[in-house]
Amino acid sequence: MLDILSHRVVYSDRRFYAAFPSAATLTDGTVLVAFRRARDHRWLHGEPTEGKGDFDSVDHVDSRSHLVMQRFSADFEPLGEPRALPTDPEAGDQDANLLVLRSGRILMGGFSWYPMSARHGARLREKGVHLLGNPDSSGTFFLFWGGTTRFSDDGGRHWSPHRYLPELPDQGPIIPGVRPMLGGAVRGRAVEAPDGTLLMATYTGGPYTSYLFVSRDRGESWELRSTIARDADGKAGFCETALHLTEDGRLIAFHRTTGLKDHLVTSVSRDLGETWEPWEQSAVVGHPYDACPLPDGRLLVVYGYRHKPYGVRARVWDPYKGSLDDAPEVVIRDDAPSPDTGYPWATVLADGRVAVCYYICDAAGIRHIQATLLRVRG
């Protein structure tokens, strides 16, 4: 079903921790790969070295975290150098989620962390505010700042300012009286409906709850439409949700989960997210998922695998025939030296091949972006 053609390094630099990519093919065949980049301080100590890497180092917050974009030709050859995108003046960017609209506009969803000193973080914690990190491990405290979108009308060369999503009314504020919970975090593929409505999933809370936001003006503004999935018992969490809209009008949500041993959960809506059927647990195990539409109507579902052997896996699924559980699993990578890997995102190239982008660490422990080129057979 899948032929693995080659593995390629998209971006690697020992001074940076690169992760959480997304990819999109433009109408002219050009491919954009966007990813989160932040400092990796180990190089200051002369580390790491080949074969002696810190494979378990996980540092997903940084005060200077930002998004980077690399442009590729239709043959998936790099065009120029990677370029850092403008950051929010107050917060660090986390994750990039690309969607090319039929008009040619490129939408990018993401979210941000607000860094602060130990003194201010301690004062907020005394008030019960939830913060991530601490001065000993991450150098500072981080406050979730909200979900964002921005867009480009010139092929990804220039971008609109960050625009924060509306408030989630069923979530408490980030800081009472100061900062509401704006949208939640964005990680996962958005979709454009036939009438031009944009649909994008977010998540927040504990345990995680997945929400659906919509835009009717090509991403200029957004509104909350519905709650996609929430566990009434509070045991399972649903996050990093990828969306797919079938030709017969089913909106399928692919959730990474907590509390369910990494099993995929799917939700289905038949009215563009106004209402949702009860969520269903799958036998598939991954972390998280991307559902890439193929030209013949099938889906290439790719996912990280954070259980030994660590890596990336995939299934080709016809959503009109049977269950995803029944589709054969293909191992794309099983040589990652650390579970801190995955977050794949696939895009179909102009010649029909597929590029699956993900992050992985090398023998020295450097987290970097790679791509595997595939050919999907009938």
N, C-alpha and C positions, 0 to 999 in steps of 0.2 A: 504493500500500500504506500509506503514511504521509502524513497531512496535517499540516503544521506550522502551528499556530494562533497562537502568540505566544511571545515571549521575555520573561522577567520576572527582575528582580533579586531574589534571595532575601535577600542580606545583602552590604553593602559599607560599609567604614569605612577611610579613608585611614590610620588609625593601626594597622590590623591586616592581617595576611596570612591570608586565609581560604581553605581548600582541603579536598579529600578528603571530599566530602559523602556521606551516604547518606539514604534516605528510606523511610518506611513509612506505609501507610494503616491506621488503626485501624478497629475494627468499627463505630464510630459515624460513620465518614467523615472524621474528623479526620486530618490529615496531619502527621507529624513529619519535620523535616529536621534532621539533626545533622551537624556538620562540625568540623574542626580549626581553631583560631584561635590566632595568635601575633602578637607585636609586629612592626610594620614601622617601623623606626627612621628611615626617610627623611623622615617628616613633621617631625622635629626640625630638619632643614635647610631647611624650607620647600619640600620636594620631595614628590612629583612634581607637575608641572603638565601641563595638557592638551597633548598632542602632543609632550611632552618626557619621557615616562616611561622608566624603566629596565625595558625589556621582558624583558631576559635575567636579571634578578635572580632567583636561586633560593635560598631559605633555608628548608629544610624541618625545621630543628631550632631550638628555642628553649627556654631554661630555664623559661619561663612558658607553654609551649604547653599548651592545654587544649581541651576539647570544649564546643561551644555547641549549643543546641537551639532551633529556631524552630518554633512551632506554627502550622498553617494550617487554615482551614475546609475543608469539603468542596468548595467552589468554588476552593480554593487562594488564598484571601485571608488575609493575616497576622492572627493572633490574639495581640495583645500584643507585647511586646518579646522579642528573643532572650535566652536565659538561659544563663549559663555553668554547667556541671555541676561538681560537686565533683571535685577533682583528687587524685591520689595524693600524700601528704605528701612523698614522696621524689623523685618523677619527674614528667616532663612527658608528657601524653597525646598520642598520635598516632593519627589516623584513628578514625572511628566507623562501626560496621557494625551495622545494625538488622535485627531479625527479630521479627515479631509471631507469637507462638505461638497455637495454637487455643484455649488457655485464656485468652487475653487478656494474658498476661505478655509483656513486651517484653524481648528479649535484646539486649545491646550487646557486641560484641567490639571489641578494640583492642590497642594495645601502647604501651610507654612507653620514654622515654629518661631516663637518670640523668645530670644535669649535674654537672660538677665543675670546680674551678679548674685553672689551667695547672700548678701545682705538683704536685697529686695526679695529674693526667693524665699528666704526664711520668714520674712514678714508675711508673705502671702500664704505660706504653708500654715502659719499660726492661725490664719483665717479659714483654713480648710480648703484652699485652692489646690487642685491637683497639678503637680509639676512633674516633668520628666527629667532624669539625670540628676547629677549632684556635682559640686565643685571638684571632688576627688577623682571621679571617673570620667566625666564629660567636660570638666573645666567651668561649667556654669549650669544654671537651671534653665529649663525650657518649658514654655507655656504654649499649649496648642492655640494657634491664632486663627484658624479657619480654612475652609475650602475656597479655592480661587479658580477663575477662568481668565483666559486672555485669548486673543486671536490675531492672525496675520492674514493680510490680503495681498501679499506679494511673495508668496512661496516660502515663507518662513524667514525672510531677511529682516523684517521689522515686526514688532509685536505691540499690541495695545498694552496699557498699564494693567496691573493686577486688578481684578474685580472680585470682591468677596461675595459669596453666595448669601442668600437670605437666611434669617434665623430659623433654627429648628425649634418650634414652639413646645415640643414635648420633652426637650432636654433643658436642664438648668443652664444658667449662664456660665461662661468661662470664669468671669469674675462678677459677682452680683453688683449691679448698678454701674458697671464699667464696660464690660465686654460680653455680649451675648454669644451663644454657640452658633457660629456662622457656617451653616451648611454641612459641616463634618469633613472628613478626609476623603480625597478623591484618588482612587487607584483602580483602574479598569477601563475597558473599552466602552465608549459611548456610541450611540447610533443616531442616524437621521431617518425619520419616518418619511413615507412618500409625500406627505403634505408639508414637509420641511421642518416639522417639529423635531427638536433635539432632545434626546433623553440621556441622562447621565446619573449614575449611581454614586452615593456617598455612604459613609458609615461613621458611627461614633457610639459612645456609651459603654457601659460595662454590665453585662456582656454586650458585645457589639450588636448594633441594629443597623440594617441597611435601608436606605431611603432613595427615592427617585425624585430628581429635579428635572424640569422641562424648560425649554426656551422656544419661543415662537418667532424670534427676531434674529436668528442666526448667531445666537450666543451673546447678544447685546445685554440681555437681562434674563433672569431665571426666577422660577417659582417652584415651591415644593408641591409635588403632586400626590405622593403617597408614601407609606411605609412598605417596603418590599418584603422584609422578613424580620421577625422578632420572635424569640422563644418566650412564650408566656411563663415557662417554668424558670427562666433565667439561667439555664445550664449551658445552652449553646449560643455561640456568637456568630454573626454573619458579617463579613467584611471583604474589602478589596474585590468588589463585585464587577464582573464583566457582563455586558449586555449583547444580545443578538436578536434581531428582528427578522423573523422568517417571512417568506413571500405570502404565506396565508395569514399573516397578522399576529402570530404569537411572539410576544416579547419574552425571551428566556434570559433569566439572570443566573449567572454562575458564581456562587459564593465560595470564597475561602472561609473556613470555619475555625472556631475555637470550641473546645469542649467535646468534639466529635472525632478526635484522633486524626485530624487533617482530612477527613472525608469531605468530598464535594457535596454541596447542597445546591439544588436548583429550585428556582421559583418561576412560575409561568403566569403571564397576564394575557388576556385576549381582548383588552380594550385600551392598549397603549399605556398601561400602568395605572389606570384609574383604580382597578381592583386586582388582587393577586390570589391565586389558588394557594392552598397550604403547601409549604415547602416540603421537598422530598430529599432524603439522604441517598447518596449514590455509593456504589462500591469503589469508585475512583478515589485515589488518595493523591493529593497535590497541594501546592502552596506557592502562589495562588494560580488562577486560571486565566487564559485568554482564548477567545473563540474567534478565529479568523475565517471569514467567509471565503470560500473558494469559487472560482468561476462557474463550476458545474452545480452549485447549490449546496454542496456539502460543507461541513465545518472542519477546520483543523483546530482541535482543542489542544493547547499546549499548557504545560504546568511544571513548576519546579517540584523536585522530589527531595524532601529533607529527612529521609530515612536511608540508612545505608543500603546500597551504594548511592551516595548523593549525586544529584544531577538534574536533568531535564527530560521529560517524557511527553508523549503526544498520542492522540487518537484521531482518526479520521471518521467523522460521524455524519450520516445522512439523517437530519432531524425529522424526516418523513418516514423513516424506516427503523423501527426498533429503538432500543435504549442505548445511551452512550456507554453503559456498563458492558454491553455486548461487543462494542467495537474493539478490535485488538489494540493492545498497548505497544507502542514503539519506544524504545529507549534511545533518546538522542544523545545524552551524555550520562555516564555513570562513573566518571573519574574525578568528580569534584572532591578536593581533600577536606571540605568543611560543609556543614549543613547551611552555612550562611551563603546561600546560592539560589539561583532561579529567577523568579519574576520574569518569565519569558513573555515576549510579545511578537507576533508574527505579522508579516505583510507579504502580499503576492507581488512579485516583480513583473516587469513588462513582458518578459518572455515566458511567464507561467511558473517559474521556479518560486520557491517561498524562502524568505529569510526569517529565521527565528532568532531574535536577539534576547540576551539574558545576561546576568552577571555571574561571575564565578571567580575563584581565586586560583592563582598559579602556584607553582612549587615554592615560591618565596612568600606566599600569603598575601599577594597584592590583589585586592578586589578590582576587577576590571570588566569591561563589556566585551562579549564575544557574540558572534552570529554563526549559526549553522545553516547552510544552504541545502534545501531539500527539493526533491521532485516528487509530486504526488501522482501516483498512478491511479487509473480508473478501477 
